[in-house]
Amino acid sequence: MHKLLFGTSGIPLTTNPRNTLEGIKQVKKLGLDNMEIEFVRNINISKEKAPEVKKVKTEHGVNLTCHGQYWVNLNSQDKATVEASKERIIDACAIADAAGVWSICYHMAYYMKLEKEAVFLNVKTALKDVFKELQDKGINKLWLRPETGGKINQFGDVDELVKLSQEFEQVQPCIDFAHHFARTQGKCNTYQDWSKILETIEKGLGREGLDNMHCHMEGIVYGASGEKNHVNLKECAINYQALVKAWKDFKIKGVITCESPNIEKDALLLKNVYWK
């Protein structure tokens, strides 16, 4: 990626009619750069429609990312659940790739009261099977991203994401800074804290890790177990100005996707703060 792009999590709220193709066009009209297709509840683009999505995004110069289905747990103790999770990832990747998506992210697993090392091994083993299938289908350019878990019982702290990315050529982290804020009970919230995340990525993955980022940012409310719900940026305690300064100082490149309820307003807020 040659610069830092900003965009919405899903179709902008101001899109009329609200569908994927019009959403891409609206992203461009708003002065944003990326739209994240939401497969979180189902794959809502058909095999036949995917090439049209790719055509429209290319015509309008809009980058596409994707958030995969919520119903994934590669650490389940039920083998049927693991197999179903792998199939969901493969099915979503096939459509995303056909639609011209650059990067797809997933909440990969829950700890299920197991030791972190055992969970990591289970996720790694399952992803080996996923990538074998993807390679067989010729899907070898789509980035698959394990995402920061917002809840304490979710796999996906920064160290785990970096370590998993070191294992596979097509894997890089999806850093959700608000989720990190929530899972640390708000303890990560200064310029130095945000910078430490970026330093960890650079140390583990080199400069490529900072030049190839898929990130989420939003306002968030948390409790004892971590994330409770998303809110708008100005309605929570996250020091997003300090975070944006860290993005600027580390010269990160890639995509910032806004998952606040007012998706395009906060995406534009972040973009404007960044370019100021």
Buried (B, 14 or more C-beta within 10 A) or exposed (E): BEEBBBBBBBBBBBBEEEEBBBBBBBBBEBEBBBBBBBBBEEBEBEEEBBEBBBEBBEEBEBBBBBBBBEEBBBBBEEEEBBEBBBEBBBBBBBBBBBBBBBBBBBBBBBBBEBEEEEBBEBBBEBBEBBBEBBEEEEBEEBBBBBBBBBBBEBBBBBEBBBBBBEEBEBBBBBBBBBBBBBBBEEEBBEBEBBBBBBBBBBEBBEEEBBBBBBBBBBBBBBEEBBBBEBBBBEBBEBBBEBBBBBBBEBEBBBBBBBBBBBBBBBBBBBBEBBEE
